Amino acid sequence: KLQDSAAVAQRPLDCLLYGIVGPNTGISSQFQMLEKARDWGFKVPTIAKLCKTTTEVFDFIDYWDVHRHELPYETDGVVIKVNNLQHQDELGYTAKSPRWAMAYKFKAEQVSTVLNEITYQVGRTGAITPVANLEPVLLAGTTVKRASLHNADQIEKLDIREGDTVFVEKGGEIIPKIVGVDFSKRDTNSQPTEYITHCPECGTQLVRSEGDAKHYCTNFYGCPTQITGRIQHFISRKAMDIEGLGGETVELLFKEGLIRNYADLYILTKEQIVPLERMAEKSAENLVKGVAESVNIPFERVLFALGIRFVGETVAKKLAKAYKNIDALMTASIDDLKAVDEIGERIAQSVIEFFQNERNLDSIARLKSYGLQFELSKDKLLNQTELLKGKTFVVSGVFETISRNELKKLIEDNGAKVGSSISSKTSFLVAGDKMGPSKRSKAESLAVPIISERDFLDMLN
Ligand SMILES: [Zn+2]
């Protein structure tokens, strides 16, 4: 977060490299990649090892679990990767991570401290998160004062109470975690924690639906924290990325009655902002300018910014691509939504509910009138057809005239889906060179047509 490059230069930052990416590198394995990068003069870790068996992998892990403290940097685990790049390509990726690499985390450092108080935070969707306020304690190089307790079940499971001595861990995550209570130190008068029944911000009675771990404040349009939380999400970097406007200013503008929802941002004037606390001519000008410029932010990010529950960045992209504009999305049925790749019941239901709400429809109509992007940009729509609509393709092997990723993009741009494995729902298997024999026999047993790269390209002409 430091903006001063001179200050950043003072920090002992370093960078170690693990891979080379590019076409025709002539490299066929992960290990070769490291060696080549080292040859070229990049800083590459010296302790990588090429293992032949899982026993060797575990020996490596056990060794570094003990000796990692001797390294000149801190590390919390080991990454195990498939060495052969061809195999990596075959394995591919899930939505979130590669299937050919796996992290092994060392047992986290643990300390004990006193839990002073449990407080409750209200998120932008109304979800309540209990927070443990701890007696500050040093853990893995940082002072820990707070930890998330997640939900009521977690509190009950740990039987955690104010005044308890608790064990805190910091694993791979940045946020520390409470893993248990030191019952030997519990005060004999201690009483079980009673979870709150009403919203700490607006006093509304909390609701917990079946199958949901969290309690919710359902006063979505009246609970101040939810209102500001939604606006803060709207302006955040990955959403509308409005320059000159930060979370605290949103709270201030709300407190002063200048904004009640994100659409109100677009009618703010400099004259309204200048008189506010900590504001000046220049900052007010920047704010209004930042808001005005955000009308160019592409549709998929506007969709993410709207704050539909369960619609994160990736889902917003999928929906934008599938529906191409907001009007098509707004009229989609639940079954239609569920047919989109990676959209399940929970997300589909949430999208439907969002567009049934009059206030949301009103905000969208206003945002449209202010010129925000509610359809995919022209260049994204270019070359998109529905030639392959309703079909699912699985891609395997190496191709001659096109890369695997270009091929997948062509499939999606022409209205079809890319499947990750062959099933009875697969329409075609596009087979390249060196395709795995198991894929071929699976396709044959399910009578899935196997086509060549040429056959596929012909479909588009
Ligand atoms: Zn509330």
Residues whose N, C-alpha, C, O or C-beta is under 5 A from the ligand:
A	BS01	ZN	C199 E201 C202 G203 T204 C217 N219 C223
